[in-house]
Amino acid sequence: QVQLVESGGGLVQAGGSLRLSCAASRNIVTINAMGWYRQAPGKQRELVATITSGSITNYADSAKGRFTISRDNAKNTVYLQMNSLKPEDTAVYYCNLKRYGDGMDYWGKGTLVTVSS
């Protein structure tokens, strides 16, 4: 079964950095597309970054140049390195898996990122 557990959220100052991790159940990161989404209070959930099984990455305009998505297949883990954080990055960040073959979505419970001015 697919299980995704995010970690690494916390409180940082504007301009700081944070690295989020998404630990997945065994042997699924390597063959499925993964992504990070975020949702701020009162806002819709939005895509931040995705990475395919072939390591093709895609970023929201707001994240490009500041955030980096990566995977470690040996650890079955996906990361989101966030640099130059802004207060508007404050949100709950969710790990996403889009299953190969049918595109079914699986979600983690989320980790809160708060960026202070």
Biotite code that builds the C-alpha atoms (Angstrom):
import biotite.structure as struc

atoms = struc.array([
    struc.Atom([0.000, 0.000, 0.000], chain_id="A", res_id=1, res_name="GLN", atom_name="CA", element="C"),
    struc.Atom([1.120, 3.564, -0.659], chain_id="A", res_id=2, res_name="VAL", atom_name="CA", element="C"),
    struc.Atom([2.088, 5.572, 2.396], chain_id="A", res_id=3, res_name="GLN", atom_name="CA", element="C"),
    struc.Atom([3.651, 9.039, 2.336], chain_id="A", res_id=4, res_name="LEU", atom_name="CA", element="C"),
    struc.Atom([4.996, 10.805, 5.417], chain_id="A", res_id=5, res_name="VAL", atom_name="CA", element="C"),
    struc.Atom([6.272, 14.378, 5.252], chain_id="A", res_id=6, res_name="GLU", atom_name="CA", element="C"),
    struc.Atom([8.744, 15.937, 7.653], chain_id="A", res_id=7, res_name="SER", atom_name="CA", element="C"),
    struc.Atom([11.036, 18.943, 7.922], chain_id="A", res_id=8, res_name="GLY", atom_name="CA", element="C"),
    struc.Atom([8.523, 21.728, 8.298], chain_id="A", res_id=9, res_name="GLY", atom_name="CA", element="C"),
    struc.Atom([8.977, 24.451, 10.861], chain_id="A", res_id=10, res_name="GLY", atom_name="CA", element="C"),
    struc.Atom([9.401, 28.151, 11.499], chain_id="A", res_id=11, res_name="LEU", atom_name="CA", element="C"),
    struc.Atom([12.058, 30.078, 9.594], chain_id="A", res_id=12, res_name="VAL", atom_name="CA", element="C"),
    struc.Atom([12.848, 33.703, 8.915], chain_id="A", res_id=13, res_name="GLN", atom_name="CA", element="C"),
    struc.Atom([12.402, 35.248, 5.499], chain_id="A", res_id=14, res_name="ALA", atom_name="CA", element="C"),
    struc.Atom([15.455, 34.535, 3.387], chain_id="A", res_id=15, res_name="GLY", atom_name="CA", element="C"),
    struc.Atom([16.162, 31.306, 5.205], chain_id="A", res_id=16, res_name="GLY", atom_name="CA", element="C"),
    struc.Atom([16.125, 27.725, 3.994], chain_id="A", res_id=17, res_name="SER", atom_name="CA", element="C"),
    struc.Atom([14.283, 24.545, 4.801], chain_id="A", res_id=18, res_name="LEU", atom_name="CA", element="C"),
    struc.Atom([14.435, 20.996, 3.475], chain_id="A", res_id=19, res_name="ARG", atom_name="CA", element="C"),
    struc.Atom([11.294, 18.915, 3.387], chain_id="A", res_id=20, res_name="LEU", atom_name="CA", element="C"),
    struc.Atom([11.356, 15.144, 3.167], chain_id="A", res_id=21, res_name="SER", atom_name="CA", element="C"),
    struc.Atom([8.725, 12.692, 2.022], chain_id="A", res_id=22, res_name="CYS", atom_name="CA", element="C"),
    struc.Atom([9.351, 9.137, 3.141], chain_id="A", res_id=23, res_name="ALA", atom_name="CA", element="C"),
    struc.Atom([7.428, 6.651, 1.039], chain_id="A", res_id=24, res_name="ALA", atom_name="CA", element="C"),
    struc.Atom([6.586, 3.014, 1.436], chain_id="A", res_id=25, res_name="SER", atom_name="CA", element="C"),
    struc.Atom([8.994, 0.560, -0.086], chain_id="A", res_id=26, res_name="ARG", atom_name="CA", element="C"),
    struc.Atom([10.000, 0.655, -3.747], chain_id="A", res_id=27, res_name="ASN", atom_name="CA", element="C"),
    struc.Atom([7.488, 3.165, -5.084], chain_id="A", res_id=28, res_name="ILE", atom_name="CA", element="C"),
    struc.Atom([9.418, 6.405, -5.576], chain_id="A", res_id=29, res_name="VAL", atom_name="CA", element="C"),
    struc.Atom([11.523, 4.965, -8.377], chain_id="A", res_id=30, res_name="THR", atom_name="CA", element="C"),
    struc.Atom([8.614, 4.160, -10.712], chain_id="A", res_id=31, res_name="ILE", atom_name="CA", element="C"),
    struc.Atom([6.051, 6.838, -9.938], chain_id="A", res_id=32, res_name="ASN", atom_name="CA", element="C"),
    struc.Atom([5.839, 10.564, -10.487], chain_id="A", res_id=33, res_name="ALA", atom_name="CA", element="C"),
    struc.Atom([6.143, 12.538, -7.250], chain_id="A", res_id=34, res_name="MET", atom_name="CA", element="C"),
    struc.Atom([5.377, 16.081, -6.283], chain_id="A", res_id=35, res_name="GLY", atom_name="CA", element="C"),
    struc.Atom([4.984, 18.716, -3.637], chain_id="A", res_id=36, res_name="TRP", atom_name="CA", element="C"),
    struc.Atom([1.868, 20.811, -3.228], chain_id="A", res_id=37, res_name="TYR", atom_name="CA", element="C"),
    struc.Atom([0.988, 23.440, -0.676], chain_id="A", res_id=38, res_name="ARG", atom_name="CA", element="C"),
    struc.Atom([-2.111, 24.991, 0.797], chain_id="A", res_id=39, res_name="GLN", atom_name="CA", element="C"),
    struc.Atom([-2.286, 28.210, 2.756], chain_id="A", res_id=40, res_name="ALA", atom_name="CA", element="C"),
    struc.Atom([-5.226, 29.006, 5.046], chain_id="A", res_id=41, res_name="PRO", atom_name="CA", element="C"),
    struc.Atom([-8.224, 30.076, 2.991], chain_id="A", res_id=42, res_name="GLY", atom_name="CA", element="C"),
    struc.Atom([-6.471, 29.217, -0.262], chain_id="A", res_id=43, res_name="LYS", atom_name="CA", element="C"),
    struc.Atom([-6.675, 26.380, -2.754], chain_id="A", res_id=44, res_name="GLN", atom_name="CA", element="C"),
    struc.Atom([-4.037, 23.701, -2.852], chain_id="A", res_id=45, res_name="ARG", atom_name="CA", element="C"),
    struc.Atom([-1.448, 24.504, -5.494], chain_id="A", res_id=46, res_name="GLU", atom_name="CA", element="C"),
    struc.Atom([1.359, 22.665, -7.206], chain_id="A", res_id=47, res_name="LEU", atom_name="CA", element="C"),
    struc.Atom([4.883, 23.573, -6.137], chain_id="A", res_id=48, res_name="VAL", atom_name="CA", element="C"),
    struc.Atom([7.100, 21.056, -7.929], chain_id="A", res_id=49, res_name="ALA", atom_name="CA", element="C"),
    struc.Atom([6.964, 17.639, -9.575], chain_id="A", res_id=50, res_name="THR", atom_name="CA", element="C"),
    struc.Atom([9.486, 15.030, -10.608], chain_id="A", res_id=51, res_name="ILE", atom_name="CA", element="C"),
    struc.Atom([8.851, 12.102, -12.936], chain_id="A", res_id=52, res_name="THR", atom_name="CA", element="C"),
    struc.Atom([10.305, 8.628, -12.717], chain_id="A", res_id=53, res_name="SER", atom_name="CA", element="C"),
    struc.Atom([12.709, 9.787, -15.421], chain_id="A", res_id=54, res_name="GLY", atom_name="CA", element="C"),
    struc.Atom([13.787, 12.720, -13.218], chain_id="A", res_id=55, res_name="SER", atom_name="CA", element="C"),
    struc.Atom([12.125, 15.388, -15.318], chain_id="A", res_id=56, res_name="ILE", atom_name="CA", element="C"),
    struc.Atom([11.249, 18.273, -13.017], chain_id="A", res_id=57, res_name="THR", atom_name="CA", element="C"),
    struc.Atom([8.647, 20.984, -13.187], chain_id="A", res_id=58, res_name="ASN", atom_name="CA", element="C"),
    struc.Atom([8.180, 24.007, -10.948], chain_id="A", res_id=59, res_name="TYR", atom_name="CA", element="C"),
    struc.Atom([5.549, 26.586, -10.297], chain_id="A", res_id=60, res_name="ALA", atom_name="CA", element="C"),
    struc.Atom([6.684, 30.048, -11.296], chain_id="A", res_id=61, res_name="ASP", atom_name="CA", element="C"),
    struc.Atom([6.702, 31.056, -7.647], chain_id="A", res_id=62, res_name="SER", atom_name="CA", element="C"),
    struc.Atom([9.141, 28.259, -6.824], chain_id="A", res_id=63, res_name="ALA", atom_name="CA", element="C"),
    struc.Atom([11.443, 28.274, -9.816], chain_id="A", res_id=64, res_name="LYS", atom_name="CA", element="C"),
    struc.Atom([14.938, 29.427, -8.949], chain_id="A", res_id=65, res_name="GLY", atom_name="CA", element="C"),
    struc.Atom([14.394, 29.005, -5.221], chain_id="A", res_id=66, res_name="ARG", atom_name="CA", element="C"),
    struc.Atom([13.140, 25.449, -4.720], chain_id="A", res_id=67, res_name="PHE", atom_name="CA", element="C"),
    struc.Atom([14.592, 22.144, -5.856], chain_id="A", res_id=68, res_name="THR", atom_name="CA", element="C"),
    struc.Atom([12.789, 18.815, -5.929], chain_id="A", res_id=69, res_name="ILE", atom_name="CA", element="C"),
    struc.Atom([14.844, 15.642, -5.894], chain_id="A", res_id=70, res_name="SER", atom_name="CA", element="C"),
    struc.Atom([14.582, 11.964, -5.067], chain_id="A", res_id=71, res_name="ARG", atom_name="CA", element="C"),
    struc.Atom([16.757, 9.343, -3.470], chain_id="A", res_id=72, res_name="ASP", atom_name="CA", element="C"),
    struc.Atom([15.588, 6.019, -4.838], chain_id="A", res_id=73, res_name="ASN", atom_name="CA", element="C"),
    struc.Atom([17.721, 4.018, -2.435], chain_id="A", res_id=74, res_name="ALA", atom_name="CA", element="C"),
    struc.Atom([15.984, 5.698, 0.492], chain_id="A", res_id=75, res_name="LYS", atom_name="CA", element="C"),
    struc.Atom([12.602, 5.828, -1.240], chain_id="A", res_id=76, res_name="ASN", atom_name="CA", element="C"),
    struc.Atom([12.443, 9.503, -0.334], chain_id="A", res_id=77, res_name="THR", atom_name="CA", element="C"),
    struc.Atom([11.573, 12.721, -2.148], chain_id="A", res_id=78, res_name="VAL", atom_name="CA", element="C"),
    struc.Atom([12.935, 16.078, -1.027], chain_id="A", res_id=79, res_name="TYR", atom_name="CA", element="C"),
    struc.Atom([12.060, 19.701, -1.485], chain_id="A", res_id=80, res_name="LEU", atom_name="CA", element="C"),
    struc.Atom([14.931, 22.069, -0.815], chain_id="A", res_id=81, res_name="GLN", atom_name="CA", element="C"),
    struc.Atom([13.543, 25.543, -0.232], chain_id="A", res_id=82, res_name="MET", atom_name="CA", element="C"),
    struc.Atom([15.850, 28.549, -0.283], chain_id="A", res_id=83, res_name="ASN", atom_name="CA", element="C"),
    struc.Atom([15.228, 32.281, -0.083], chain_id="A", res_id=84, res_name="SER", atom_name="CA", element="C"),
    struc.Atom([11.945, 31.664, 1.668], chain_id="A", res_id=85, res_name="LEU", atom_name="CA", element="C"),
    struc.Atom([9.296, 34.355, 1.676], chain_id="A", res_id=86, res_name="LYS", atom_name="CA", element="C"),
    struc.Atom([6.344, 34.908, 4.009], chain_id="A", res_id=87, res_name="PRO", atom_name="CA", element="C"),
    struc.Atom([4.025, 33.994, 1.142], chain_id="A", res_id=88, res_name="GLU", atom_name="CA", element="C"),
    struc.Atom([5.555, 30.507, 1.154], chain_id="A", res_id=89, res_name="ASP", atom_name="CA", element="C"),
    struc.Atom([3.795, 29.869, 4.454], chain_id="A", res_id=90, res_name="THR", atom_name="CA", element="C"),
    struc.Atom([1.520, 26.865, 3.989], chain_id="A", res_id=91, res_name="ALA", atom_name="CA", element="C"),
    struc.Atom([0.990, 23.221, 4.718], chain_id="A", res_id=92, res_name="VAL", atom_name="CA", element="C"),
    struc.Atom([3.123, 21.285, 2.271], chain_id="A", res_id=93, res_name="TYR", atom_name="CA", element="C"),
    struc.Atom([1.862, 17.945, 0.988], chain_id="A", res_id=94, res_name="TYR", atom_name="CA", element="C"),
    struc.Atom([3.740, 15.121, -0.658], chain_id="A", res_id=95, res_name="CYS", atom_name="CA", element="C"),
    struc.Atom([2.023, 13.620, -3.681], chain_id="A", res_id=96, res_name="ASN", atom_name="CA", element="C"),
    struc.Atom([2.419, 10.428, -5.654], chain_id="A", res_id=97, res_name="LEU", atom_name="CA", element="C"),
    struc.Atom([0.783, 10.010, -9.052], chain_id="A", res_id=98, res_name="LYS", atom_name="CA", element="C"),
    struc.Atom([0.651, 6.309, -9.706], chain_id="A", res_id=99, res_name="ARG", atom_name="CA", element="C"),
    struc.Atom([2.217, 5.026, -12.879], chain_id="A", res_id=100, res_name="TYR", atom_name="CA", element="C"),
    struc.Atom([-0.276, 3.464, -15.249], chain_id="A", res_id=101, res_name="GLY", atom_name="CA", element="C"),
    struc.Atom([-3.476, 5.178, -14.190], chain_id="A", res_id=102, res_name="ASP", atom_name="CA", element="C"),
    struc.Atom([-2.412, 8.474, -12.624], chain_id="A", res_id=103, res_name="GLY", atom_name="CA", element="C"),
    struc.Atom([-4.153, 7.865, -9.313], chain_id="A", res_id=104, res_name="MET", atom_name="CA", element="C"),
    struc.Atom([-3.137, 10.387, -6.654], chain_id="A", res_id=105, res_name="ASP", atom_name="CA", element="C"),
    struc.Atom([-1.924, 9.576, -3.158], chain_id="A", res_id=106, res_name="TYR", atom_name="CA", element="C"),
    struc.Atom([-1.266, 12.186, -0.485], chain_id="A", res_id=107, res_name="TRP", atom_name="CA", element="C"),
    struc.Atom([0.645, 12.566, 2.728], chain_id="A", res_id=108, res_name="GLY", atom_name="CA", element="C"),
    struc.Atom([-0.819, 14.295, 5.757], chain_id="A", res_id=109, res_name="LYS", atom_name="CA", element="C"),
    struc.Atom([1.274, 17.435, 5.273], chain_id="A", res_id=110, res_name="GLY", atom_name="CA", element="C"),
    struc.Atom([3.917, 19.397, 7.143], chain_id="A", res_id=111, res_name="THR", atom_name="CA", element="C"),
    struc.Atom([3.566, 23.042, 8.142], chain_id="A", res_id=112, res_name="LEU", atom_name="CA", element="C"),
    struc.Atom([6.037, 25.637, 6.925], chain_id="A", res_id=113, res_name="VAL", atom_name="CA", element="C"),
    struc.Atom([5.867, 29.093, 8.487], chain_id="A", res_id=114, res_name="THR", atom_name="CA", element="C"),
    struc.Atom([8.046, 31.920, 7.202], chain_id="A", res_id=115, res_name="VAL", atom_name="CA", element="C"),
    struc.Atom([8.250, 35.020, 9.372], chain_id="A", res_id=116, res_name="SER", atom_name="CA", element="C"),
    struc.Atom([9.041, 38.535, 8.177], chain_id="A", res_id=117, res_name="SER", atom_name="CA", element="C"),
])
